[in-house]
Amino acid sequence: MKTILSLIVCLCSMSAMAQSEIKYSPQYLACLEKSNDYGDPMIIIFCINTELKKQDTLLNKHYNELKNSLTLARQRELTTLQRLWLKYRDAQCKFYKAPDGGALHRMLANQCILDMTAIRTTELIEFKLLFSVYTN
């Protein structure tokens, strides 16, 4: 019981950390730094979209690893959960795009998708950790 409680405390703190410390690639941070020199939102959007491809690849990798470690019933639950998360992410981030907003609102919407994808990847990693400890 003590071990399970310790694990829960650890995972809760990791989840809070994940939301406050999103991990981006060094290339993304360098791209953003360079974009500051030009002040062009379209360059920032390019940086965001390039990083999103990397984050999406990581998300799919960890999703598939987690899914493959589960029973068939739990795989179905995870698939349903992931589809609901995608709908939520897309709806949440679409709200940032004002109908008459322009590049700034597009940039905010794209950043929202990037942030939520990176956070979700961390959650999937935490699920993998939880289930590997729980099943071993």
C-alpha positions as CSV (number, residue, x, y, z in Angstrom):
1,M,0.0,0.0,0.0
2,K,2.8,2.4,0.9
3,T,4.5,1.7,-2.5
4,I,1.3,2.4,-4.4
5,L,0.8,5.7,-2.5
6,S,4.3,6.8,-3.2
7,L,3.8,6.0,-6.8
8,I,0.6,8.0,-7.0
9,V,2.3,11.0,-5.3
10,C,5.2,10.8,-7.7
11,L,3.0,10.6,-10.8
12,C,0.9,13.6,-9.6
13,S,4.0,15.7,-9.2
14,M,5.2,14.6,-12.6
15,S,2.0,15.5,-14.2
16,A,2.1,19.0,-12.6
17,M,5.7,19.3,-13.7
18,A,4.8,18.3,-17.3
19,Q,2.3,21.1,-17.5
20,S,4.7,23.7,-16.2
21,E,7.8,22.4,-18.1
22,I,6.9,21.4,-21.6
23,K,9.9,19.8,-23.4
24,Y,10.7,21.3,-26.8
25,S,13.5,20.4,-29.1
26,P,16.6,22.6,-29.1
27,Q,15.9,23.3,-32.8
28,Y,12.5,24.8,-31.9
29,L,14.0,27.1,-29.3
30,A,16.7,28.2,-31.8
31,C,14.0,28.8,-34.5
32,L,12.0,30.9,-32.1
33,E,15.1,32.8,-31.1
34,K,15.9,33.5,-34.7
35,S,12.3,34.6,-35.4
36,N,12.6,37.2,-32.7
37,D,15.2,38.9,-34.8
38,Y,12.7,39.3,-37.6
39,G,9.5,39.8,-35.7
40,D,7.5,38.0,-38.3
41,P,4.6,35.9,-37.0
42,M,4.8,33.7,-40.1
43,I,8.3,32.6,-39.1
44,I,7.0,31.7,-35.7
45,I,4.2,29.7,-37.2
46,F,6.7,27.9,-39.3
47,C,8.8,27.1,-36.2
48,I,5.6,25.9,-34.4
49,N,4.5,23.7,-37.2
50,T,8.0,22.1,-37.6
51,E,8.1,21.3,-33.9
52,L,4.5,20.0,-34.0
53,K,5.6,17.4,-36.5
54,K,8.3,16.2,-34.1
55,Q,6.0,16.3,-31.1
56,D,3.3,14.4,-33.0
57,T,5.8,11.7,-33.9
58,L,6.8,11.4,-30.2
59,L,3.1,11.3,-29.2
60,N,2.4,8.5,-31.7
61,K,5.5,6.5,-30.6
62,H,4.5,6.6,-26.9
63,Y,0.8,6.0,-27.6
64,N,1.7,2.9,-29.6
65,E,4.1,1.6,-27.0
66,L,1.5,2.1,-24.3
67,K,-1.2,0.5,-26.3
68,N,0.9,-2.5,-27.1
69,S,1.6,-3.1,-23.4
70,L,-2.1,-3.3,-22.6
71,T,-4.8,-6.0,-22.8
72,L,-7.2,-5.9,-25.7
73,A,-10.0,-4.4,-23.5
74,R,-7.6,-1.7,-22.1
75,Q,-6.4,-1.0,-25.7
76,R,-10.0,-0.2,-26.7
77,E,-10.3,2.1,-23.7
78,L,-7.1,3.9,-24.6
79,T,-8.2,4.3,-28.2
80,T,-11.5,5.8,-27.1
81,L,-9.7,8.1,-24.7
82,Q,-7.2,9.2,-27.3
83,R,-9.9,10.0,-29.8
84,L,-11.8,12.1,-27.2
85,W,-8.5,13.9,-26.3
86,L,-7.9,14.7,-29.9
87,K,-11.4,16.2,-30.2
88,Y,-10.9,18.2,-27.1
89,R,-7.5,19.5,-28.1
90,D,-8.8,20.5,-31.6
91,A,-11.9,22.2,-30.2
92,Q,-9.9,24.0,-27.4
93,C,-7.3,25.3,-29.8
94,K,-9.7,26.2,-32.6
95,F,-11.2,28.7,-30.1
96,Y,-7.9,30.7,-30.3
97,K,-8.5,31.3,-34.0
98,A,-10.8,34.4,-34.1
99,P,-12.7,34.5,-37.4
100,D,-11.2,37.9,-38.2
101,G,-8.0,37.3,-36.3
102,G,-5.2,37.0,-38.8
103,A,-1.7,35.7,-38.2
104,L,-1.5,36.4,-34.5
105,H,-4.6,34.2,-33.8
106,R,-3.3,31.5,-36.1
107,M,0.0,31.6,-34.2
108,L,-1.9,31.3,-30.9
109,A,-4.0,28.4,-32.1
110,N,-1.0,26.5,-33.5
111,Q,0.9,27.1,-30.2
112,C,-2.0,25.7,-28.3
113,I,-2.0,22.5,-30.4
114,L,1.8,22.2,-29.9
115,D,1.6,22.7,-26.1
116,M,-1.3,20.3,-25.7
117,T,0.4,17.6,-27.8
118,A,3.7,17.9,-25.8
119,I,1.7,17.6,-22.6
120,R,-0.2,14.6,-23.8
121,T,3.0,12.9,-24.8
122,T,4.3,13.3,-21.2
123,E,1.0,11.9,-19.9
124,L,1.4,8.8,-22.1
125,I,4.9,8.4,-20.8
126,E,3.6,8.6,-17.3
127,F,0.9,6.0,-18.1
128,K,3.5,3.7,-19.4
129,L,5.5,4.1,-16.2
130,L,2.5,3.5,-14.1
131,F,1.4,0.4,-15.9
132,S,4.9,-1.1,-16.0
133,V,5.3,-0.6,-12.2
134,Y,1.8,-1.8,-11.6
135,T,2.1,-5.0,-13.7
136,N,5.6,-6.0,-12.6
